[in-house]
């Protein structure tokens, strides 16, 4: 099956807002939302919270360029920095977005489930979702770097967008939050 720009766009239009809905739903039915910060000190929360918006802006910058600024040939030419283009760029982009958006939509509920049940396997689920999100974020960065190698317009902004997302997804969530959370 050929992955098209319209498929990637439809996927992100459905699953992007689903992440926000999952957060709103999770926070609305959990009695102790402050517990979701885990061991993050309150003074750090004021640093981390703004980066959630930076990450969202970075995601949108990347999304806009890849799906609205690139023509079809540029989109399909996306490749890993160590490989040549093979016309499967839209599929790579879809995979990266899927690895970011699906686990992001499941992370909050899995964390609440862990807090309410504390089984031995629930930390693996929570950290696994954050790890998958981080892998998807790294894939976006690698695709942007491949586009930069090819000299595609706006690829520098795509790199910046992936970096903005990485501050939150990789550094704040996967590294700091996982380390500080009272497992």
N, C-alpha and C positions, 0 to 999 in steps of 0.2 A: 504494500500500500504506500502510495506517495503521500508524504506529509507536506502540506501546503501552508502558506502564510495564513490563510483563513482558518485552518485547523488550529494553528498555534495561537492565533488571536482569540478564537472561540474558547479554547482551553483556558487562557489567562483571564478572559472576561468572566468565566464561570468560577474558576478556582481562586482568583485573586480576592474578590469580595467574600468568598466562602471562608477565607482565612479570617477576615474581619468579623464575619458573622459568628464563627466558632469562638473567637475571643469574647465577643459581646455575650453570647449564650453562656460560655463558661463562667465569666465573671458575674453574670446575673444570678446564677443558681448556686454559686459556691459561697458558703457562709463566712469564710475567712480569706478574702482575697489577698491580704497582706502576707499570708503564708506562701503564696506563689513566688515571692521574692526570695524565699529560702533564707540563706545566711548572708544575703547582700545587705550591708549596713545602710541605714536610711540616708546617710550622707552620700553614699555611692549612687543611690537611686536617682538623685537629682542630676547626676552625670549621665547615667545610663538612659533614662527616659527620653531626653531629647534625641539621642541617637536612634531611637525607634523611628522618629520622623525623618532623620537623615537617611536611614535605611530605606524607608518607603520612597523618598525622593530619588534615591539611587536606583531602586528597582524601576520606577516610572521613567527615569531618563533612559535607562538601558532598553526598556520595553518600547518606548516611543521611537527610539532610533532604529532598533532592529525591525520593528513591525510597520513603521510609518515613514521612515526616512530612507531605508534601504530599498532599492528596487529588487525585483524577484531574483535576478542573477546574483546580486550581492548577498541576499539572504541564503540562497542555496549554496553559495561558495564558502560559508562559514566552516571553518575546520580547526583542528587542534594545531597548536604551533609547530609540532614536530611532524605533521603530515601534510600532504597535498589535498587540495579541494577535490571532492568527488561528487559534488552535487547533492549531498545529504545534509546540508547545513540546517535546514528547517527541522529535520528529525533530531539533530543534536540539540538545537535550541529548545524543542519541545521536551526532550528528556531533562535538560537542565531546569526548565521551569517546573516540570512535574516533580523533580527531586526537591525543589524549594517549596512549592505551594502545597502539595499533598501532606508532607510531614508537618509543615507549619500549621495546617488546619487541624491536625491531630495532636499537636504538642500540648496544648493547654488542657484538653480533656484527659490526656494520659498522665499529666502531672497531678491533676485533681484526683484521678483514680489512684495514683500512688499515695497521695496524702491521706486518702480515705481508707486504703486497704493495706498498704505497706507490705506487699508480698516481696519475696526475694527477687522475682523477675521484673517487677515494675520499674526499677531504675534503668534496667537495660532497655526497656521500651522507650522511656523518656529520652535517655541519652542517644538511643538509636535514631529517634526522630530528629534530634538536633544535629547529629552527625550527617544524616542524609541531606538535611537542609544545607549544611556547610559544604558538602560535596557538590550539590547543585550550584551553590554560589561560586565555588572554585571553577566549575565547568563554564559558567558565564564569563568569568575572568579569562579563562583560557581561550574561549571563542573570541572574545574581544581582542585579546593579544594576537590571535591568528589574523583577525581582520586588520589590526594595526600593521602587522608584517606585510599584508597585501596592499597597504596604503588606502584602505577604504575610508571615505569621508566620515567624520564623527566617531571613528573607532576610539579615539582618545577619551571622548565623553563616555563611551561604553565602558572603558576601563575604569574611569572615575566612578561611574554608577555601580559597577561590580565592587569596587573598593568601598564605597559608601555602605553598600549592603553588607559587606564582609565585616565592617567594624561591629555591627550588631550581631549578625548571625554567627560569625566564627569567634570573634574575640569576646564580646559581652555575653553571648548565650552559651556557646559550646565550651569556652575556656573558663571565664569568670563564674558564670552562674552554676555550671556543673561542679566546679571546684568548691564553691561556697555553700552549695545546697546541702542541708543536713540529711544525707542519705541514711 
